[in-house]
Amino acid sequence: MVNRLSLVALLALTLPASALAQGAPTPAPAPAPATEVVEPAVAVEVEEVDLGATFDEDDPNAPDRPSAHGAITVRDLEGELAATTPRATRATFPLEFIERPMTLVARQYQMSLELPLAVGGADAAIETTLVLRAAYGLTQDVQAGISYGFGLARIAPEGSGKGFEAGKAFSIDAAYTLIPDKLAVTASLPFYADPFALSLTAGLPFRLRVYDKLALFGLNDLVELKLATMPVSVSEPGRNIATAAGIDVSKEPPVGHFNLTFGALYQHRANLALTAQMGFFFHNFSSGDQPVALQVAALFAKSKRLDLSARLGVARLDDVASSLVLGFAATFRI
């Protein structure tokens, strides 16, 4: 009896505890630590392109353009570089003489005044003239202009003929760039007022750069041809006067002249260049008594718009004392 009562009392004590345990909420599990999401790396395959590869232009199936992967050939690069090489403009006209274009750029005006001075002869004669030139760039490669010789002034000695003879020579000038900065062709039609005369003067001026500061040049006014009466020179009025005087006494005038000139230009500084030039003059296309001329000059660029120059030379190397030539010039462009 006692044992049964003890068992009942034990059950009475444990049942509330079990009920409380069953009613308690279950604790939530601890959150898992956050993890960084990393995208898998993507392998990129780079295709090697041989820039030196060439293509068979005769094969119609051979590619002549960049491939679908954007490959560029050496030929494409060279063509693009040549196509984008800048040409001079009015705003970028070079200060350096060695860098200048062969003709004026588009819509550029230029005026120049030349003052050659001849000294020599048995009577120590001094003769001078004044030549005015104007030019305009019609396009990047085409230039047109006019020239006028004011006349011949005899400074010394006194009583050696007329002190001044008015200029009668004019010319219409043109130039065209064949190879930018290297080669051009020039043509002018000089004419004389009294007696009327007309001729053609043509040149093939070139400039070949051999070093950074050194260039060769020449072939200006290469050929003079008589079209009517006699050959005419705007810058040498004394020659025109002598030829016209010969015609008055029934002397046959020359049919033309050949003038072979070449020289070197050294760009000493950005605004200063020095030149040396030699010329072979074939009077009436004959090599008899052929004079050889030599001159040196200094070219100074005051700015991109204004140039000044001075030259010293001889018209005949075989008679230096009688053929000294001085010259001064100023050129202005806008």
Summary of the structure (lengths in Angstrom):
residues: 334
radius of gyration: 44.3
end to end distance: 138.1
largest distance: 181.6
contacts: 886
relative contact order: 0.11
helix: 16%
strand: 43%
